[in-house]
């Protein structure tokens, strides 16, 4: 049986994540040559090459990629076990790394994080905001925040917040130059601001009204990958934007924006926190889950 010790696996994972022997060496406080020696020994034990190395780059081989997918969650479990033991002795500690869409992370940061971090000062929370759907297990996250309909079935789900409602909005300046659309198909004659996911897919404009639906492949002068930038573009009169109600409510109330096709919109179940159902959540994550549940109950 091949045996790799913990220090070798830690070294392997750090180099894989940083794609650099030098960067990993700085984290560990050792020389790059020492890490090279450790990896050569590990590759000799396994009788397989884990990295392709040149003078300018470091990349995982196929075998290295497969090993990283298995080692990363195992190392996370070990770290969680150590943090849990320390928490039992002293006070809760550890890190929570969360993959999130910006619209899902924002209410948690506004309403949950201030009290949570004040209560548990030794817990660190990291949000990685991404418009693409992320495999939280393969990419080393503890949890994710997405709309409920996008979450895989093998996850524990903690819903929070109201349903999301999208609507079309434009500035008064834009509508002064262009006659307001009266039907969804009229949008085809307008300058619209589109949203593109990191995957490359464009977000469709799916409109609903009293049981009727319409999908419009709008066109326009601008495509963005951030809803806050779309809001700014709409405020500046560039075109019509399809945005979450929560993002535009204040601007509608203060007449900076006007709702277009007010009878038409689109609603779907709101956001949720989720994590693998088949893994025991560490103390920090369990406390964070409870904080979200407490906030949801109080609303």
Secondary structure by P-SEA (a helix, b strand, c coil): cccccaaaaaaaaaaaaaccaaaaaaaacccaaaaaaaaaaaaaaacccccccccccccccaaaaaaaaaaaaaaaaaaaaaaaaaaaaccbbbbbbbbbccccccccccccaaaaaaacccbbbbbbccccccccccccccccccccccccccccccccccbbbbbbbbcaaaaaacccccccccccccbbbbbbcccccccccccccccbbbbbbcccccccccaaaaaaaaaaccccccccccccaaaaaaccccccccccccccbbbbbbccccccccaaaaaaaaaaaaaaaac
